[in-house]
Amino acid sequence: MNVLIVEDEIPAANRLSKLLQQLDNEIAILHQADSIETAVQYLLSSPGLDLIFMDIQLADGLSFDIFDQVEVKTPVIFTTAFDQYTLKAFKVNSIDYLLKPIDEKELEKALNKYHELHQKNTPDFSEKMMKLMQEMNIVKYKERLLIKRGQQLSYLKTGNTAYCFADGKLCYAVDFNGSKYLLENNLGQLEEQLQPSSFYRINRHLLVNIEAVKKVHTWLGGRLKLEITPGTTAETVVSRERVNGFKEWLGK
């Protein structure tokens, strides 16, 4: 079985390769691509793949973008450190997904699932893959936030957004110049719609851009307190249940 690994963290790619070959010595790792660009180049020039292991978050973006640039008919097993990617888009239609760090038993189950589907060679397998590709095309994150000013509408680019915060029933965005904008969305909606590698909701009231985080201090009860810029009157303490997720996000 010929396998492509798309993973931007070399230790993770090497570990996955080693686990695969321990589970099945007939697996051949044909290539390890570390970005969207290198994955696209390889897929355009190298047919004959049986299975792709693909990290969702790559250094140059989300791996979903690969499918906009090249037709991928090969079954895909996704890997991710952030389970929010899997809950909606892939739960039903993916071949499988694995959370990092990859567990050997879970990897073996994913391979068995692939073999079962592949050996059946039924239309259901192709239909499943088509549905997966359709789901991928849906998973797009906002590039602009809709802003309401009186009777006028405008937008703020998400890359220029330092943080968003809730004030009662209203939700605002603040850009890196400190300007505040009233948004149409609530904070819960924004948490789902903004790029997870860039934005993290630290508590009920505040969603921050990684670029706005200047310092992180340990705080009472094992929590963390952030210094962000521009400054805000919103609470910047990471809630206790979000501390571990915040640390993973910060160190990605």
N, C-alpha and C positions, 0 to 999 in steps of 0.2 A: 504494500500500500504506500503510495507516494503522498507525502504530507508537506504542506507549506505552513510555516509559523510566522505570523505577523505580530511582532512584539517589540516595543522600543526599549525594554529593560533587558540588557544582555543576560544578567544572572537568571531572570525569570524564563527567558527563552531557552537558555542552556538546561535549566532544571526540567522544563517541560519536555525538551528533546530527550533527556536522559530517562525520564519516567516512561515516555512512550516506547522507547526501545527496550526498556526492562519488561514492559507489559507484552510487547510483541516484537520479536527480533526481525520480523519481516517488514516492519515499518521503515521506510527510507525518508529521512528529512532532506528534501531536495533543496530547501532554501529557508533562510530566516530573514525576513524583511523587517526593518525597524522604523518604517514611516509609511504614510499614505503613498507618497511619491514612489518609493522603491517597490512597494507592493503592487502598484498599478503597472509599473514597468515590467515586473516579473510576470504578472498575470497576462499581459499583452503578448509576451514572447515565449511563454512556457506552458503549453498545453500538457495534458496527461496527469493532472493532479487528481487524487481521489478524495482528499479531505483537507480542509483549512482550519487551523486554530488561529483565532483572530482576537487580539486584545481590542477592546472598544475604545479606550482612551489612548491615543498616540501623541507623540510630541508635537506633531503638526496638525492635530485635529482629531475628530472622531472617525473611526474606521468606516462609518456609514458612507462617508464621502467616496470611498473606493468604488462603491456600487454605482455612483453617478458617472464614473469615468471609464469603467470597463464592465462588460457583461460577465457575471460570475455565475456559472452553472454548477460549480463544485459545492457540495455540502459544507456548511460552516458550523463549527463549534466555537462559541464566543467565550472569552475569558475577561473578567473584570474585577477590580477591587471594590467597586461600588455597586451594591445590589439594586440601587434605584433604576439602573439601566434595564434590568431584566424584568422588573415587575409588570410592565405594561406591554412593551413591544415584543418580547420574546417568550413569554410564559407559555403561550399556546402553540405558536407556529415555528419556533426554532428547532433545529436538530437537537441542540442542547446548549447549556451555558454552564460555566464553572466559575466559582468565586475564588479569588486569590486570597491566600496562597493555596494553590491547587492541591487537593487531597488525592492521593493515589487511588483510593477506592472509588471516589467520584469520577476520576478520569477513566478508570476501567469501565464503569457503568456507561459513561458517555460513548466510549468506543464500542461497547456491546450494542448500544442503541443504534449507532451508525451501521454496524454490520447487519443487524436485524432488518433495518429499513432498506439497506443496499441489496441484501440477498432476496428480499421480496420482489424488488424490481417492478413494482406496480405503479400505476398512474398516481396513486396516493402519495408516493414519494415525491414525484415531480410537482404535484399540486401543492404539497407542503412547502417545498422550496420556493415556489412562485408566491405563495402567501407571505413567506418570510421576507422576500425581496420587497413586496409591497409594503409590509410593515416598516422596513428600513427606510423607505422613501418618506414615510410619515414622520419618523423621528427626527425632527429638525428643531433647533433651538432658536429663540428669538434673537434677531440682530438689532431690532429697534423696539423701543417702548413707546406706546401711544400716550401722548400727553394732552390733558384737557386744560385749556385756558379760557375761561368764560365760555363763549360760543365758538371758540376756535380749537382746532385739533392740530397738533404737530407731533414730532417724535424726538426721542433721545436715543442715540446709539448705545447699545448695551456696553460696548467697550469704553464708553465715556462715563459710565455709571459707577460711582464709587460704592453706593449702597442704596437699599430700599428699606423703608421702615413704615410700620403701621402706627397710626395715631387715631385711636378709637376705631371707627368704621372706615376711615380714609387711609389711603396708602400713597406714599410719596417716594420719589427717587431723588437722589442728590448726586450731582456730577462732581468731577474732581476740582472744579472751580468753586464749589460750595453752593451752587444754585439749586433750588428746590423746585420740584415739579409734581403736580398732582397727577396720579395715574388712574387709568380705567380699571386695572387689575387689582386684586387683593394679594396679600403676601403669599398665601398658599398657592395661588395660581402661578405667581412668578417663580416660586421654588421649583415647580414642574417645568416651566417654560424657558428658564435661563440655563446656560451652559454649566453643568455641574462642576467641571474642572475649574471654572472661574468664580462661581458664586456659591456661597454656603449660608444656610439659615442657621444662625447661632442660637437663636431663642425665638420666642413667639413674636417678637416685635422687629427683628432686624435680620436682613439678608445682606451679606457683605461680599464685595469683590475682593479677590485675593490681593489685588494691587493696592487696595485701600488699607490693608493690615500692615501696620508699621512695627508694633511690638505686641508680644503675648506674655502676660504675667500669670503666674500661679495665683489662685484665689481660694477663698474659703470653701471648705467642703469638697476639695478636689476639683473645683471648677477652674475656669480660665477667664481672665479679663483682657480685652483687647484695647490697644490704642489704635484708632483709625483716623485717617485723614481723607477729607476734611472732618473736623470734630462734629460730634452729634450729642444731642441731649437724650437720645435713646439709650437704653440699657445695653452695654457692650459686654456683659458677662455671658459666657457660653454656658447654657443650661447643662445640668449634670448629665442628663441622658444623651446629650449631643457631644460631649467632650471627646470620646473615642473616635467618633466619626470626623470631628473637626481635626484631630491630630492626623488621621489618615489623609484627609483632604489637604492639609497644610504641607505634608511631607511627600505628596505625590510627585 
